[in-house]
Amino acid sequence: MSTIVPLISSGVAGPLGVLHLPRLWLKTSLEARSKLAAGYPGAGQGYDQMVIDGLGLNRDAVLNHIKNDRPTYPQFEAWITAQPGAKLDKESIDKLNGAISGYIHSDDTRKCILSANGLADDAAAPKDAVNLNNLDDWKEFHDAELK
């Protein structure tokens, strides 16, 4: 069975306006079907947990819903809006999106990703985790599917 590198960026939001939520849905959906590429957590402790916590969701409920109900992305957002206590007000979403877009990887992680992509760690190099993670995903996809 082939596996899939998740290419939806953490910088992408769906109709609810929540960054990384489409990627969380994709990764957990792929993992639930044993189709997620090696090295990727279905729901890790970084951005994934930030989104779950930031929206006031129960981690087990999110993972079980995706695994058992196999929702489309719009169905997943509709499920979230139906969850008691879900934090979907503008202030909560803005705070969460700011945390995601403002997250900076450690120097070692940045250097590793840039080096793997043949890029210099200079003033022109991306510093934010969203863009560094994009580079990492694109490299993984290239190595798995295009090389």
Buried (B, 14 or more C-beta within 10 A) or exposed (E): EEBBBBEBBBBBBBEBEBBBBBBBBBBBBBBBEEEBBEEBEBBEEBBBBBBBEBBBBEEEEBBEBBBEEEBEBEEBBEBBEEBEEBBBEEEBBEEBBEBBBEBEBEEEBBEBBBEEBEBEBEEEBBEBBBBBBBBBBBBBBEEBEEE
